Each structure stands twice: as structure tokens, then as C-alpha cells.
Amino acid sequence: MTRFEKLRIRLTENLHPVLCELQDDSHAHAGHAGAASGGSHYSLKIICPQFEGLNRISRHRLVYDAIGDMMHTEIHALAISALAPSEIPT
């Protein structure tokens, strides 16, 4: 299983999002210190009912809790856009 697949599975199984758009941006950071140490760079847009009524920091904490130790070992950077379903423009 790739790091990307592992990350997507953890997010999906732990948060049950309505939408989970994960993008690997590592190629744009070639030569960066974090890339040299083996950590990857990702962008995440996630829409999840659990985010209703929570501020941005609390939403990010839920994401970090979902991915567990990956943030300290396999991921160098994670740009997060976390929305509640009520915040989706119609």
C-alpha cells in the first residue's frame, strides 16, 4: 500500500467524509529539506459532517487525529481545507 493510499484510507475510515480530495504535491517540493528526509507534501480538501459547529483549529485536530503517527513520520506538510456540509455553496 502506498503512503497516499494509506493516508486516504485513514481519513475515510476515521472521518467518513462526504468529500475527500487528496493531492500529492511532493513533486513541487523536490530538493526541499522535508522531501529529502522522505516526508511527502499533500493538499487536502475534506467535507465532513463532524466539522459542523467546529472552528478551523478543532477541524484540523480531527484530521490530525485521523492520520495518527503519519504526520510525524511519513508526511512533511499537509495543507488542509476542512469544511462542514452546510458550508458547501449550492
Helices and strands as residue ranges (DSSP letters): H 3-15, E 19-24, G 26-29, H 33-36, E 40-47, G 49-51, H 56-67, H 70-73, E 75-83, G 85-87
